[in-house]
């Protein structure tokens, strides 16, 4: 895998296709009427020709603020300007990938040139609830499942490609991983058409098409990698509920997902020309002991998006699997000699 490398003119073509084709699709469907708009609208915000708040454009949520509380921040939730500036330098130094390997022959990941880390925001974690900035504890069943995944990840002896992560396989970063910042390419192209909002994600080329016309969720037996999203407007806020995840992503690494029972509610609210207040809440009593909420503001960026050609030259997959088989053979040969 590698960072995006070729200009993605197709992204803009995708956007034109969404805007031009989706009304035709709607005309051929029988759907419920759109939900009535709340009266609390701001006339100052840009609006689409059909009257919805305009969220369109290219946005990024890149930041070095982690999902869980920064270890340097202790119990502090919000930083002053001075604290943020001082801590940002320390965090950048800690994350800097331009380091010598810890031992001769050690294989390391990309150097710092490839990363787009951004900097800290004023919060010490993306998680704003619980107040301690930490993920709530897993249920016992979820903890067992997570421990099993972590062991395979640590051992690096993958029986097959199925045990490797969804990101390793260039499939998806999962939900909520698709909407979380990380190391590079965390840019989003939002487009709108009457009855729809589309989000093109640069990282792993995910795309979300979200109906906002009042239709119900899919049948509960129809499961998808990014789930089934349905949106509506509450005043100037786009509220999106996602269910029907396929239970194939239960990991926390480059991809982040927590199984098929998760219900995720997102809120997108444009607060000025250059900022979207973006938050989501995850609720899954089979996985977590209580719900948790993230705030990951989006900032307007210049385009265009670039193609994340993940499977082009993805030599890591066959090499990791052949390495696993070689290591197993070496262990078996060593056992025979004892």
N, C-alpha and C positions, 0 to 999 in steps of 0.2 A: 504494500500500500504506500501511497505517497500523497502529498498535498495536491490540491487542484493545480492543473498544469496547462490547460488549454482554455481559451476564452469560450464561454458557453453561449454562443448566439442562440442556441436552441432554447435557453431559458426564456429569452424574450419572446421567442416564437411560441413557447408553451403558454406564456401569459396571454398573448393575443388569442391563441386557440381557446383558452379557458373563457376569456371574456366574450368571444364571438360564438362559441358553440354551446355554452351552458344554457343560455335562454332557450335554445332550440330543444335541448333535452327536457327542460322544465315544461315546455309546451306539450310534450308528449306524455306527461305524467299526471296522475291524480294525486294531489297533495293537499294537506291542510293549509288553511290561510296563514300567512305570516302572523306572528304574535304582535299584538298591539304595542306600539312604541310607548314607553314611559314619557311623561311630559317634561322630565328634568333634562333638557337638552341645552347645550351651549351653542349659541349662534356664532361664536367666534371660531369654532373648530371647522376645518374643511369638511365638506360633505360631497358625496357622490351625486350624480345627476338625479338619482332616484331617492335621495334624502338620507341615506345611511351615513354615519360618521365615516370619514375616509381614512382608512388605515394603510392605504397602498404605498408602496415604495420598498426600498432596500434598507434592511435594519440589521443591527448586530447586537448581541448580548455579551460579547467578549469581555471577560474580566478575570482577574486573578483571585477575586473573592471566591472561596470554595463553597461547596454545598453545605458542609458542616463547619462549625466555628473554627476560625483560625487558631492554631495552638498558641501563637504569640499574643492573642487578644484576651486570654483568661476568661473572665465572665462578662466582658464588655460587649454590648450589643451594637452600639453606634459609635463611630470615631469622629473626633473633631477634625478640622482641616489639617491641623498640625500633626495629629496622631496618624491620620491617613497617609500623609506625605512620608513621614518617618517609617511607618510600617511597610509601605509599598516598596521601599528600597530593600528592606530586609527580606520580604517575600520574594522579590525578583531575584535576589542573590541565592536564596534557597532553591528556587526552581530552575536556575540557570543550568542548561544542559551542556554548556561548554566546559566540561570537566574531564580530566583524565580518568580512564577506567580504574576501578578499585583494585584490579588484579591483572596481570599480563594475560593477553588473549581474550579478555572479557569483551563480549559483543554488547554494544550499547545502541540506543535508539538514535533518532535524529539529533543533530546539534541545534543550537539555539536559532540559527538562521531560519529554520522552517516554521518556528512557532509564531503564533499571533496571540499573545497572552493578554494584551491590554494591561490594565492596572486595577488596583483595588477600588471599589466604591466605598461609601461611608459605612456600610454594614459589615460586620465581621463574619457573616455567613449569609448564604442565599436563603437558608431556612429562617423564616421569621416566626414561625410557630411550630413546635414548642419554643418558648423564650430562651432556652439554653442553646439554641442553634444546632441541635443534634437530631438525627433521625430517631424516632421513637423505637423502643425495643421491638424485635421480631416476636411473633408468637412462637411457641416451641416447635411447631411443625415447619414454619418458615425458616427458623434458625437452622434446623436440620438440613433443609434443602439448600440454604445458603452455604453452610459448612461443606456440604458435598461438592458444590460448585467450586468453592475456594480451594479445596484439596486438589481437585483435578487441575485447577489453574496453577497451583503452586508446584505440583509434581511435573507438569508439562508433558505428561505421558498420555496424549490424547488417543483413545482407542480408535476414533474415526473423526471425520470432519464435524459430525453432529455434536461432539462434545466441545468443540471450539466455540468461541463467542460469536454472537450475531455480527458484531463489528469485524472480527477477524475474517468472517466469511463474506464481508461486503454486502450484507443484507440490510441492516438498519442499526441505529443506535437505540431502538426501542422507545417506549414511552415510560417515564418522562424524558429519557435521555436525549431524544431528538430535539427537545426544547430547552436543553441545558447548555450553558457554555462549557468549554473545555480547553483545547490546546490550539486549534486553528480551524478556519473555515466555518465559524459559527455565525453565518449570515443567512438572512431570510428575505425572500421576495414575496411580499403580500400583494395579492390581486383580488379585486372584487367584481362581481357581476350581480345583477338582480337575483336574490335568493341564494347566493353562494359567496363564500370567502375561500380563496386558495392560498396555501402557504408552500412555496418552493424552498426547500432546505438545501443549502449548498453542501453540507456535510452528508456524505453517503447518499446524495441525490434522492433523498426522501421527498415526497410531495403529499400534501394533505388537501383534500377538497371537502369543504365543510358546508353542508346545506344549512341555510338560515331561514327556511321557509315553513317551519313548523312540522315537518314530517317526523314520524316516530323513528326510534332506533331500529336497526336490523333485528331480525330474529336472533334470539340469544344463542342459537347454535351456529351462527355464521361468525367466525372469528378471524381477525386480521392482525397483521404484524403491528400496525399502528392503531388498531382498534377502530371503532365506529364513532365518529364525531358528529354531534348535532349542536348547532349554535342558535342563539337568539340575542336580541338586543335588550339591555336594561338601561334605558337612557342612552348615554354615550358609550356604554361598556358592552363589548362583545363577550358574551358568556358562552363557553363551549364545554359540553359534557362529552367525555370519551369513555366508552365501555367496549365490551366484546373483543378484548385482546386475546391473542391466540395461545397464551401460556408458554410460548417458546423462548421468552427472554426473562430469565431470573438471574440477574447478575448485576454487579456494580463495578464496572471498569470503564473502557471506552464506550461501551454500551451500558445503559442503565434501565432495567425493567424489573418489575416485581410480580410477574405472573399474570394469569388470566382473570383474576377476580377484581383487579384494581378498577376503581372509578376515579377519574381525574376531571376536575372542573377548573377550566382556565378562564382568566379575565384579561381582556385586552382593552386598554383605555388610552387614547391619545391625549396627552396633556399639553403638548405644544408642538410646534412644527418639527422638532427634532427628537421627540421622546415618546415612547409608548410605555405606560405603566403596565407591566406584564406580571401576573401572579397566577399560581395554580395551587390547588389543594388535592392531595392524594388521600383517598379513603378506601381502606381494604382491611376489615377486621379479621380476615383469615391470614393476613401477612403482618400487619402492624397492630400494636396495642392501642393506638389512637391515631387520628388523622394528623397530617402535617402539611405546612404551607410554605411555598417558596416565592420570593420576589426576585425577578431577574429582568431589570429594566432593559428596554431596547432603544438603541440610538440610531438615528438616520446615518447612512453611509453612502458613499459614491459607488456606483457600479462600474462595470457589470459584475455579475457573479461569474465564477469560474467553475469549470467542470471538475468534479471530484471523481476521477477515473479510477475507482478503487480496485476493480478486478483487472485493470490493464497492468500486466506485469506483477500480479500479486503472487510472487514466488514464495511468500512466507507459508502459504497453505501446504503445498506438497513438501517443502523443506521441513516444516514442523512435524508433519506426519512421518516422513522418512526418518527424521531424527529420533522420533519416539520409538519407531520400530528398531532402529540401530541400538538405542539405549536398552531396550528390552532384551535384545539379543545379547548384548554385552553382559547384562546382569545374569541372564540365564547361563551363559558360558562360564562366568565366574562361579556361579553356584555349582556347576558340574565339577569344577576343579577342587572343590572343598572335600 
